[in-house]
Amino acid sequence: MPNMTLAIPAELRNQMAVFPEINWSEVARQAIMEKVRTLARMNELLRNSTVTEAETITTGRRIRARVARKQQAQ
C-alpha cells in the first residue's frame, strides 16, 4: 500500500495527542475514502447534465446574493 504524508498545524497535532488510543492514519484513510465516494457519486449524477459551467457560476452568485440579503434582514 502506498504511503501519504500529511502536514497538519501544530495546534491540531496537540489536540490529537490528547487521544493517543486513536489510529489517526485510519481516521484519515476513512475520511479520504468517504470523500472519494462522494465525489464519484457526484460525477455519476452529473454525467449527463446539460448545465454549463457559466450557468452554474451565475446560479451560485444568485444564491449567495439571496443568502446575504436574508442574513442582513435578520
N, CA, C and O atoms as a DFTB+ gen file, in Angstrom:
296 C
 N C O
     1  1       0.847      -1.170       0.000
     2  2       0.000       0.000       0.000
     3  2       0.901       1.244       0.000
     4  3       1.836       1.328       0.797
     5  1       0.625       2.207      -0.887
     6  2       1.419       3.438      -0.907
     7  2       1.220       4.253       0.364
     8  3       0.178       4.172       1.014
     9  1       2.234       5.036       0.704
    10  2       2.161       5.920       1.869
    11  2       1.865       7.336       1.428
    12  3       2.168       7.733       0.303
    13  1       1.260       8.099       2.345
    14  2       0.961       9.504       2.102
    15  2       1.351      10.263       3.360
    16  3       1.070       9.815       4.471
    17  1       1.990      11.395       3.191
    18  2       2.376      12.224       4.326
    19  2       1.498      13.459       4.341
    20  3       1.335      14.126       3.319
    21  1       0.936      13.763       5.494
    22  2       0.071      14.932       5.652
    23  2       0.747      15.946       6.562
    24  3       1.382      15.583       7.552
    25  1       0.605      17.201       6.221
    26  2       1.078      18.279       7.091
    27  2      -0.141      18.829       7.832
    28  3      -1.141      19.191       7.213
    29  1      -0.050      18.887       9.144
    30  2      -1.147      19.424       9.945
    31  2      -0.593      20.500      10.875
    32  3       0.573      20.450      11.265
    33  1      -1.428      21.466      11.226
    34  2      -0.971      22.519      12.142
    35  2      -0.585      21.931      13.502
    36  3      -1.141      20.922      13.935
    37  1       0.368      22.571      14.160
    38  2       0.843      22.105      15.467
    39  2      -0.291      22.039      16.482
    40  3      -0.353      21.112      17.289
    41  1      -1.182      23.016      16.443
    42  2      -2.293      23.014      17.403
    43  2      -3.181      21.783      17.220
    44  3      -3.611      21.172      18.198
    45  1      -3.452      21.424      15.972
    46  2      -4.249      20.224      15.719
    47  2      -3.504      18.986      16.199
    48  3      -4.108      18.094      16.794
    49  1      -2.206      18.922      15.950
    50  2      -1.410      17.782      16.413
    51  2      -1.472      17.667      17.934
    52  3      -1.564      16.562      18.470
    53  1      -1.423      18.791      18.623
    54  2      -1.519      18.775      20.081
    55  2      -2.880      18.263      20.539
    56  3      -2.975      17.521      21.517
    57  1      -3.920      18.658      19.835
    58  2      -5.264      18.183      20.184
    59  2      -5.395      16.683      19.927
    60  3      -6.034      15.970      20.701
    61  1      -4.792      16.211      18.846
    62  2      -4.821      14.778      18.539
    63  2      -4.059      13.982      19.588
    64  3      -4.442      12.856      19.907
    65  1      -2.989      14.551      20.127
    66  2      -2.159      13.862      21.110
    67  2      -2.917      13.549      22.393
    68  3      -2.515      12.673      23.158
    69  1      -4.009      14.263      22.627
    70  2      -4.832      14.010      23.809
    71  2      -5.508      12.639      23.703
    72  3      -5.939      12.080      24.710
    73  1      -5.599      12.102      22.485
    74  2      -6.266      10.820      22.236
    75  2      -5.294       9.829      21.592
    76  3      -5.448       9.481      20.421
    77  1      -4.294       9.374      22.354
    78  2      -3.273       8.501      21.771
    79  2      -3.814       7.130      21.348
    80  3      -3.173       6.429      20.566
    81  1      -4.969       6.752      21.851
    82  2      -5.540       5.449      21.506
    83  2      -6.163       5.433      20.110
    84  3      -6.496       4.369      19.588
    85  1      -6.317       6.603      19.512
    86  2      -6.931       6.701      18.189
    87  2      -5.879       6.464      17.110
    88  3      -4.784       7.024      17.162
    89  1      -6.221       5.637      16.144
    90  2      -5.352       5.396      14.992
    91  2      -5.665       6.490      13.962
    92  3      -6.559       6.327      13.131
    93  1      -4.936       7.587      14.020
    94  2      -5.216       8.753      13.185
    95  2      -5.008       8.450      11.708
    96  3      -5.660       9.059      10.860
    97  1      -4.124       7.533      11.387
    98  2      -3.951       7.139       9.987
    99  2      -5.233       6.516       9.454
   100  3      -5.633       6.773       8.319
   101  1      -5.869       5.701      10.278
   102  2      -7.130       5.069       9.866
   103  2      -8.246       6.101       9.743
   104  3      -9.069       6.022       8.831
   105  1      -8.276       7.063      10.654
   106  2      -9.269       8.136      10.578
   107  2      -9.106       8.894       9.259
   108  3     -10.090       9.163       8.570
   109  1      -7.875       9.235       8.912
   110  2      -7.608       9.950       7.658
   111  2      -7.976       9.093       6.456
   112  3      -8.576       9.588       5.502
   113  1      -7.623       7.816       6.494
   114  2      -7.933       6.897       5.402
   115  2      -9.442       6.818       5.178
   116  3      -9.905       6.871       4.038
   117  1     -10.205       6.692       6.255
   118  2     -11.660       6.615       6.133
   119  2     -12.248       7.918       5.600
   120  3     -13.169       7.889       4.783
   121  1     -11.734       9.053       6.047
   122  2     -12.222      10.347       5.569
   123  2     -11.942      10.506       4.077
   124  3     -12.785      11.010       3.334
   125  1     -10.765      10.079       3.645
   126  2     -10.425      10.167       2.230
   127  2     -11.317       9.247       1.403
   128  3     -11.792       9.634       0.336
   129  1     -11.545       8.036       1.892
   130  2     -12.413       7.096       1.177
   131  2     -13.825       7.653       1.044
   132  3     -14.438       7.534      -0.017
   133  1     -14.342       8.254       2.096
   134  2     -15.688       8.826       2.058
   135  2     -15.754       9.982       1.067
   136  3     -16.734      10.114       0.335
   137  1     -14.727      10.812       1.038
   138  2     -14.689      11.938       0.094
   139  2     -14.664      11.430      -1.342
   140  3     -15.362      11.966      -2.202
   141  1     -13.864      10.399      -1.606
   142  2     -13.790       9.817      -2.945
   143  2     -15.154       9.252      -3.344
   144  3     -15.586       9.440      -4.481
   145  1     -15.834       8.568      -2.435
   146  2     -17.173       8.039      -2.722
   147  2     -18.143       9.168      -3.065
   148  3     -18.921       9.064      -4.014
   149  1     -18.089      10.238      -2.288
   150  2     -18.972      11.379      -2.525
   151  2     -18.707      11.996      -3.886
   152  3     -19.644      12.272      -4.636
   153  1     -17.440      12.215      -4.211
   154  2     -17.091      12.804      -5.499
   155  2     -17.468      11.890      -6.667
   156  3     -17.927      12.366      -7.705
   157  1     -17.277      10.592      -6.501
   158  2     -17.656       9.642      -7.544
   159  2     -19.165       9.672      -7.769
   160  3     -19.630       9.630      -8.908
   161  1     -19.918       9.743      -6.688
   162  2     -21.385       9.809      -6.790
   163  2     -21.810      11.108      -7.478
   164  3     -22.716      11.102      -8.312
   165  1     -21.160      12.216      -7.131
   166  2     -21.475      13.492      -7.780
   167  2     -21.192      13.402      -9.276
   168  3     -22.002      13.857     -10.084
   169  1     -20.058      12.824      -9.656
   170  2     -19.746      12.659     -11.070
   171  2     -20.795      11.827     -11.780
   172  3     -21.198      12.137     -12.901
   173  1     -21.234      10.765     -11.117
   174  2     -22.254       9.896     -11.695
   175  2     -23.561      10.658     -11.916
   176  3     -24.192      10.533     -12.966
   177  1     -23.956      11.441     -10.926
   178  2     -25.200      12.196     -11.032
   179  2     -25.122      13.299     -12.087
   180  3     -26.121      13.625     -12.728
   181  1     -23.931      13.869     -12.263
   182  2     -23.776      15.000     -13.180
   183  2     -23.313      14.595     -14.577
   184  3     -23.180      15.444     -15.458
   185  1     -23.072      13.324     -14.778
   186  2     -22.513      12.853     -16.035
   187  2     -23.319      13.312     -17.246
   188  3     -22.741      13.707     -18.258
   189  1     -24.625      13.265     -17.153
   190  2     -25.476      13.610     -18.289
   191  2     -26.058      15.012     -18.183
   192  3     -26.993      15.348     -18.909
   193  1     -25.527      15.822     -17.302
   194  2     -26.032      17.173     -17.095
   195  2     -25.755      18.045     -18.314
   196  3     -24.712      17.937     -18.959
   197  1     -26.715      18.904     -18.607
   198  2     -26.546      19.839     -19.721
   199  2     -26.266      21.250     -19.209
   200  3     -26.164      22.189     -19.998
   201  1     -26.143      21.400     -17.903
   202  2     -25.875      22.710     -17.309
   203  2     -24.409      23.071     -17.570
   204  3     -23.509      22.260     -17.350
   205  1     -24.190      24.288     -18.039
   206  2     -22.823      24.721     -18.337
   207  2     -22.161      25.277     -17.077
   208  3     -22.829      25.582     -16.090
   209  1     -20.850      25.400     -17.131
   210  2     -20.123      25.970     -16.006
   211  2     -20.555      27.415     -15.764
   212  3     -20.695      27.843     -14.618
   213  1     -20.766      28.159     -16.845
   214  2     -21.205      29.551     -16.719
   215  2     -22.563      29.644     -16.020
   216  3     -22.773      30.522     -15.183
   217  1     -23.475      28.746     -16.363
   218  2     -24.791      28.729     -15.708
   219  2     -24.661      28.399     -14.227
   220  3     -25.364      28.967     -13.391
   221  1     -23.764      27.484     -13.915
   222  2     -23.536      27.107     -12.519
   223  2     -23.001      28.292     -11.723
   224  3     -23.442      28.537     -10.601
   225  1     -22.060      29.020     -12.294
   226  2     -21.480      30.189     -11.619
   227  2     -22.545      31.256     -11.409
   228  3     -22.631      31.845     -10.332
   229  1     -23.354      31.507     -12.427
   230  2     -24.421      32.504     -12.322
   231  2     -25.416      32.119     -11.230
   232  3     -25.808      32.956     -10.417
   233  1     -25.816      30.867     -11.214
   234  2     -26.761      30.399     -10.191
   235  2     -26.154      30.522      -8.807
   236  3     -26.831      30.952      -7.873
   237  1     -24.895      30.154      -8.658
   238  2     -24.214      30.266      -7.366
   239  2     -24.173      31.705      -6.871
   240  3     -24.370      31.962      -5.683
   241  1     -23.921      32.629      -7.767
   242  2     -23.889      34.045      -7.386
   243  2     -25.269      34.534      -6.961
   244  3     -25.394      35.309      -6.014
   245  1     -26.295      34.082      -7.657
   246  2     -27.665      34.469      -7.274
   247  2     -28.018      33.934      -5.887
   248  3     -28.598      34.643      -5.064
   249  1     -27.664      32.690      -5.643
   250  2     -27.944      32.086      -4.334
   251  2     -27.189      32.828      -3.238
   252  3     -27.756      33.134      -2.189
   253  1     -25.907      33.119      -3.480
   254  2     -25.102      33.838      -2.495
   255  2     -25.715      35.204      -2.190
   256  3     -25.756      35.614      -1.030
   257  1     -26.188      35.908      -3.207
   258  2     -26.801      37.225      -3.005
   259  2     -28.086      37.116      -2.191
   260  3     -28.340      37.947      -1.320
   261  1     -28.890      36.104      -2.467
   262  2     -30.138      35.905      -1.708
   263  2     -29.850      35.593      -0.244
   264  3     -30.512      36.111       0.655
   265  1     -28.862      34.746      -0.020
   266  2     -28.492      34.400       1.357
   267  2     -28.001      35.645       2.089
   268  3     -28.355      35.863       3.248
   269  1     -27.194      36.456       1.423
   270  2     -26.677      37.679       2.043
   271  2     -27.816      38.629       2.395
   272  3     -27.827      39.215       3.478
   273  1     -28.775      38.783       1.483
   274  2     -29.929      39.652       1.757
   275  2     -30.753      39.113       2.934
   276  3     -31.215      39.876       3.783
   277  1     -30.924      37.813       2.970
   278  2     -31.699      37.208       4.057
   279  2     -30.998      37.408       5.394
   280  3     -31.656      37.688       6.395
   281  1     -29.687      37.272       5.429
   282  2     -28.935      37.453       6.666
   283  2     -28.960      38.909       7.126
   284  3     -29.005      39.184       8.325
   285  1     -28.933      39.821       6.189
   286  2     -28.994      41.247       6.517
   287  2     -30.351      41.608       7.105
   288  3     -30.446      42.486       7.962
   289  1     -31.403      40.931       6.644
   290  2     -32.763      41.223       7.111
   291  2     -32.986      40.718       8.529
   292  3     -33.904      41.170       9.213
   293  1     -32.162      39.795       8.968
   294  2     -32.369      39.209      10.314
   295  2     -31.859      40.096      11.374
   296  3     -31.951      39.763      12.556
